[in-house]
Each structure stands twice: as structure tokens, then as C-alpha cells.
């Protein structure tokens, strides 16, 4: 992986990828117990940035596995100076989590292209998009930008909008 990452300017991974691949672990976390607090991942971002100076953005999804059908879901983004932290969503009835990471990556790409330098909003969009993916069967996130933006704006009641 180091030979690939040295050519990247954006890295996206989950809560345990940096540990398993590069030996960089967020202190005070316990992935198996679902203990994944965003602020603890600042160290991961800082160490990845030190190792790979070409990385401009490091984004990490944070899944707290409570059970197979109940997870918490969030993410962080580190830009070399600041750690951005997304809201934590409590997903209590997961339909299908396959594709959640891909939905995060796609949401982040969309967010970075749409919101430019507003990294907080780009991260929030990515987390909201991937959160919604957990309610979709299959590995393709068939939700609209409007649906994701409603989650970003705080409308999480699940009420149908017409």
C-alpha cells in the first residue's frame, strides 16, 4: 500500500484500515467493542500525513458495531491542519451494509466537488449518503442528492416528503 498511497492526494479508509495496513492505531479505541470516537482519529490523520506528505485529505469512516442490524455511523476528515468530525448516526434497522464505504467515498467526491473548500459540509454529505445506503438493498446507493441533503440539514425523522 505505501507504494500506492505515495501517489495519492486523498486517502479514504475505515476505522481500522490504518492500523491493519500501516500500524497506526487511534489511541483509546476498541473497534471490536464499537468504541470509535472521532477525535481519537486525529492521531491517525497526523501520522498518515507525516508518512505521506502528498496526502491533502484523509477521510475515515467510523462504524460502531453494536449488532449485525444496529450500528453507529460517522466519519472524520483530516486536512493536515484540522480534524473535521461528522455527526454520529444511530442506525437501528440495517437493511444492507454492503456498499456503505463505497457510498461514503462517492458522497465525499460529490461533496468535495460541490462544496469546494467547505470540508465540514463535504464530510457531512459523505456520512449522510453512506448512512442512507444502510437502508438500501444491494451494493448500489440509489438515493437522491435531495434525500442526502435532507439528512445533512438535520431532517432525520424518516417522514415521507412529497
Number of C-alpha atoms within 10 A of each C-alpha: 7 10 7 7 15 13 11 14 13 14 17 17 16 15 25 21 15 19 13 10 10 14 11 18 19 22 14 11 17 15 16 10 10 16 16 26 22 23 14 15 27 22 16 24 28 19 17 21 19 12 14 16 13 15 21 15 18 22 26 28 27 26 22 24 18 16 11 12 14 15 22 19 23 27 28 27 27 25 17 18 11 12 21 20 21 24 16 19 17 15 19 14 12 18 16 16 20 16 18 24 22 18 24 29 23 17 24 25 16 17 21 19 11 12 14 11 11 11 20 18 20 25 32 29 29 30 32 30 30 28 28 20 28 25 18 19 15 14 16 13 23 14 14 9 12 9 14 22 16 15 19 21 11 10 12 11 7 8 7 5 6 3
